[in-house]
Amino acid sequence: MATDSISQILPIELLRQGERGLIHELDGNEEVIHRLAELGLREQVELTMIQQGQPCIVCVGDHRLTLRLDPSLTIFVEVSH
């Protein structure tokens, strides 16, 4: 039996604790996006929200990263339900 999943694209700050998402797009300053890519945050990378808020904590692979999100940068993630 096939299961249908519905995907939703939303800003990373809307992920709930424990929820996983696939980075869909990073929108903002090129230098900041480049720095995030160096840390492993780039399109098509899966992450898990460990702790919501400012700063938030996300898990990417075996690494936990603390992010203080800036209004000039938006990380869009795809979440399947």
Stockholm file with secondary structure:
# STOCKHOLM 1.0

chainA/1-81         MATDSISQILPIELLRQGERGLIHELDGNEEVIHRLAELGLREQVELTMIQQGQPCIVCVGDHRLTLRLDPSLTIFVEVSH
#=GR chainA/1-81 SS CCCCCCEEEEEGGGCCTTCEEEEEEEESCHHHHHHHHHTTCCTTCEEEEEECSSSEEEEETTEEEEECCCTTCEEEEEEEC
#=GC SS_cons        CCCCCCEEEEEGGGCCTTCEEEEEEEESCHHHHHHHHHTTCCTTCEEEEEECSSSEEEEETTEEEEECCCTTCEEEEEEEC
//
